[in-house]
């Protein structure tokens, strides 16, 4: 951040802790490092693609009944 950056309080009387929190928030918002991805990888059991028919669909035959409820 450059030395000529200015911050002006236009309303209220913030104390030192409130100003420090504001400056820390502004610096965090303008930082160039991306935030870490906190999303956990999805479980294979939660993957909805498991419920779809395999591609290509199985040919009619002795095991076709196994896929009859998945259509």
C-alpha positions in Angstrom: 0.0 0.0 0.0 1.3 3.4 -0.8 2.0 6.1 1.8 -0.5 8.5 0.3 -3.5 6.4 1.1 -6.0 8.2 3.4 -8.9 7.1 5.5 -11.4 9.5 6.8 -14.1 8.9 9.4 -17.2 10.9 8.4 -19.6 9.8 11.1 -19.3 8.6 14.7 -16.3 8.3 17.0 -14.6 4.9 16.5 -12.0 3.9 19.1 -8.6 2.4 18.4 -9.8 -1.2 18.3 -12.6 -0.4 15.8 -10.2 1.5 13.5 -7.6 -1.3 13.7 -10.4 -3.8 12.7 -11.4 -1.6 9.8 -7.8 -1.3 8.5 -7.2 -5.0 8.9 -10.4 -5.7 6.9 -9.4 -3.4 4.1 -5.9 -4.8 3.9 -7.3 -8.4 3.8 -9.8 -7.5 1.1 -7.1 -5.9 -1.1 -4.4 -8.6 -0.6 -3.3 -10.4 -3.8 -3.1 -13.9 -2.3 -6.2 -16.0 -2.9 -8.1 -17.4 0.0 -7.6 -21.1 0.7 -10.3 -23.4 -0.5 -12.0 -24.7 2.6 -14.5 -26.9 0.9 -14.0 -30.5 1.7 -13.8 -32.9 -1.2 -17.1 -34.6 -1.8 -17.4 -38.2 -0.7 -17.8 -40.8 -3.4 -20.9 -41.9 -1.6 -22.4 -38.4 -2.1 -21.6 -38.3 -5.8 -25.0 -38.2 -7.7 -23.4 -39.6 -10.8 -23.4 -43.0 -9.2 -27.2 -43.1 -9.5 -27.2 -42.6 -13.2 -27.2 -45.3 -15.8 -23.8 -46.2 -17.0 -23.0 -45.0 -20.5 -23.7 -46.8 -22.7 -26.7 -48.5 -21.2 -26.4 -52.3 -20.9 -27.8 -54.4 -23.7 -30.9 -56.4 -23.0 -30.1 -59.8 -21.6 -30.0 -61.8 -18.4 -28.8 -58.9 -16.2 -31.2 -56.3 -17.7 -33.5 -56.6 -14.7 -30.8 -55.2 -12.4 -31.1 -51.9 -14.2 -34.9 -51.8 -14.5 -35.4 -49.7 -11.3 -32.8 -47.2 -12.4 -34.6 -45.7 -15.3 
